[in-house]
Amino acid sequence: MAKAQAKALYDFESGGPGELSFNADDILTILRQDVGAGWWEAINNRGETGLVPQSYFDVISYKEPTMPPPLPPANTKPTWGGVATKPNRPITSQHSLHPPQQQQIQQQSQINNAQDDYDDDWDDDDDSSTTTEQEQNSVETNGTRGVRNSDDKGKPSVKVSAFSRFSSFVKSGGEAYLFENQKELSESEKMFAVIETMDGPAWQSLDVPYSCSITSPKKESKFHGIKTFIAYQLTPSFSNIQVSRRYKHFDWLQQRLVVKFSTIPIPPLPEKQISGRFEEDFVTQRLRQLQMWIDRMCQHPVIAKSEVFLHFLTCTDEKKWKIGKRQAEKDDLCGAMFFRAVKVPQFPSLDSKQADMSIEKFGKFVKSLDDSLRHLTAISESNVKKHIGPFKKEFQKLGGSFTALAKSFEYDERPASLGLTKAIEHTGRTYDEIGELFAKQPQNDMLYLLEGLHSYKGLLSTVPDTLMIHKSAQTKIQDQSSKLTSAELQKVQNRADVISYAILADVEHLQRYRVHDFANYMRAYLGGQIEFYKQITQKLEESLKQYPNDT
Amino acid sequence: MAKAQAKALYDFESGGPGELSFNADDILTILRQDVGAGWWEAINNRGETGLVPQSYFDVISYKEPTMPPPLPPANTKPTWGGVATKPNRPITSQHSLHPPQQQQIQQQSQINNAQDDYDDDWDDDDDSSTTTEQEQNSVETNGTRGVRNSDDKGKPSVKVSAFSRFSSFVKSGGEAYLFENQKELSESEKMFAVIETMDGPAWQSLDVPYSCSITSPKKESKFHGIKTFIAYQLTPSFSNIQVSRRYKHFDWLQQRLVVKFSTIPIPPLPEKQISGRFEEDFVTQRLRQLQMWIDRMCQHPVIAKSEVFLHFLTCTDEKKWKIGKRQAEKDDLCGAMFFRAVKVPQFPSLDSKQADMSIEKFGKFVKSLDDSLRHLTAISESNVKKHIGPFKKEFQKLGGSFTALAKSFEYDERPASLGLTKAIEHTGRTYDEIGELFAKQPQNDMLYLLEGLHSYKGLLSTVPDTLMIHKSAQTKIQDQSSKLTSAELQKVQNRADVISYAILADVEHLQRYRVHDFANYMRAYLGGQIEFYKQITQKLEESLKQYPNDT
């Protein structure tokens, strides 16, 4: 019996070994339909086999791609290369919209496409390696992190995942930090202070908070035009001195921050994309997203005063840049050891129970928020599509039939009739224009809301791991407590408290800015909506005025 | 081989012999698919066979019913009971909407359902017959007019069709009027004058135009409650004396006007309906439609001064009512003979060529307008459905996901967070309410526009026949001209001119009020739309205010 053929309705990107990536419209041959849990085994026309989500396919007929259905539960069969868990995937990456109207949304969804090429490869003015031995070790162990060196240049790379980050914390000396007595850093070396506030522990804010604007993305080239890239101009408010940075520099910075601050959620950068990387819309959007990212970094009192971040924001000299870069890569107050540089309140001492409860509750909050954001994102994207498609069409159809009515009325050429005919013609045009307004509106409100939601989804994806660090420390101490004297235990507990303090401070920071950010997103969205409906009202009022009164 | 089964996607009501009525979701067996022109032969589960429009079916799978596709061209195969032509059917009657939200629209579409029962049967206080011998004759000949007497009481009745009306004109003495020398009526008996105006021939307007308001539809009963009916109170502005009329009285009047004035488009009454005839919404709508109808009658200077109409508006005494009724039914200045009572301008005499061209152009106008109205009606009804269905759903889905976001935010109980949470909750409710507004809006604008369109479709449906009277008179004269002396021919032509004058005056009247009516419809529609978008804007502004500013 011939195997069934199936047509992919949406893009799908493999979430781990055993799964098979494909694009919408690909035809795959289904090898087994009895894999279970919503998965099939399939083979593509390059002979690659793997698991694919059944609901992404249409075996019989072609359907108009809409929102993809929810993914089936992750496959856990050991026969499939031991896929254990699969990272939650943001819904944006699961479907493709169609150009040209939806170009911007498409770019939005490409943000999540980890298969994207580099728009800006590492080139030979860089150091030979961008990873420390420590990280290499971590990479080799968990095997999911793509490292960019000459060997895998151009191959798909996977961003540092939440799991490898936790793993990195462990490898970077989690146990050593808790149980070995290192030399206490001096007060001046303890650069990062947690203080008690009305809202609980919080990072001490900067004496002079600052911001950094990113402007003028410029297409530049090297090697007589063979290599082109975008250079962004960054101007920190404290110096007002412009520095030029490329995407690869942001990328390097992001990785350093992840390595150094294991409990601070560092959101991923906006993703690279394969083609059209110099199209104006894309560059503008990338700029906006990088600005969002850098804003978030500047807002964080720990990051904002860290050497590596300041080096990124201020260094204008190429030689000094390389020196600072190497220095940052050799920083030994990274990962677990970062906590040595954290100063915490002595009085009152941490209420560990309370802290555990707060952290646990925050975990639930993040889970719930993650779900809400996914839901809101899906609905918002569908809403964008409705505006571009059916809403536009509906109003234009109405406009068209008013226009046809006016056309019929043209048979009556008496002067007394002309005023009405022209007015109805105007109404026809008005509804046509209202249709256009509907199609364009998402660019004025919903797409910004979506960018905000997307940036929060990136941020939240890194949170569960920071919470795992807390939990893991608590477990380790329980395991070891019987072997320790009470004096030793107290010391260990104090160090664990530093981790809790850091996490609580990060929770406080995230919640504060979350309120700030979402209030801004919502205000901007509602503002755009109000403007939109006012515009429609005005257009209709204008059309109403066309009707002769004396009839 | 088994015959194919097909599922009906929409309601379809047989438009003539040979066609088979069915409802959406009915399963029919297709007997022949090679009938051609978009028609199939089918059999239903009651064993009835007939032609059905192919595009109304889905043979393989069930589709969500949307707007039905255009009907295939009318079947003209002689094998099918000699179906020659099929009256254009208003699109309203071709599809069914679903209760309960769409009740009003449903009532709207029931207007076209000629199979409706009487909500108000003729009862024994009526005369035994409501038709004159002359009409009976006409009915027997063309066989399409249902006459309400004791024999066919309760059977489906077909309203006087345009064709039978023309036929009625011919039977009522079209040739006699043209070719026989009747005694000229006195000046005072020539009640209806056509005058020359800037816009061409027009009916002389009333010295004192008047209106008539219909109010207080009351449920009344007879025979100790066995028979119930609605009594409408009519108050003409010239007398201010209220008279009580039932639907059957309107129906009688409408028929008398059709018989008497063969060139004046008399729109059909709003149709009766089978069930729920005392539901408040329906009664209100019926009242509004009757008011529209009576307004149109009062506006027409010929009808407004006719005895039969004035009798209807003023008679309060039951005995006098019956006498007036009988007198109207015996009126011999009906149909073709009505023209004897029409006074036309002597100087300048009618430019026959010009008149023919004007009338021909008007025919084209009516054809074009009829198409536009059908199109606009279909689009408007679909627009209503969009508002009630997908639009409402879309906004409520968005509201729901904002509400879910607020729910997640409730995990953060810090006072600094609560303001935002409550604001987003408010936005969630706001979009939910906006969804409701969308669903309710058609009742505030589109349904009134639809009523207007519907009433014009009724009016226009009677026009082609009045034009046929003109054409037929011209043809007759040409046929006979060789047999007539030039003096005789001049007399005949003068009489034909009276018909042309009457038609031109009716064209003028229709065009004048068409401009008036459509300006009103459009103003009301746009006004409703403006109010609607203002309401949305206000709701969004209210929600925007909820967002704390100090974040």
Interface residues (C-beta under 8 A of the other chain):
Chain A: D199 K361 F362 K364 F365 S368 L369 D371 S372 L373 H375 L376 I379 S380 S382 N383 K386 P390 F391 E394 K397 L398 G400 S401 F402 A404 L405 K407 S408 F409 Y411 D412 R414 A416 S417 G419 L420 A423 I424 T427 Q511 R512 R514 V515 H516 F518 A519 N520 M522 R523 L526 G527 Q529 I530 Y533 K534 I536 T537 L540 E541 S543 L544 Y547 P548 T551
Chain B: D199 K361 F362 K364 F365 S368 L369 D371 S372 L373 H375 L376 A378 I379 S380 S382 N383 K386 P390 F391 E394 K397 L398 G400 S401 F402 A404 L405 K407 S408 F409 Y411 D412 R414 A416 S417 G419 L420 A423 I424 T427 Q511 R512 R514 V515 H516 F518 A519 N520 M522 R523 L526 G527 Q529 I530 Y533 K534 I536 T537 L540 E541 S543 L544 Y547 P548 T551
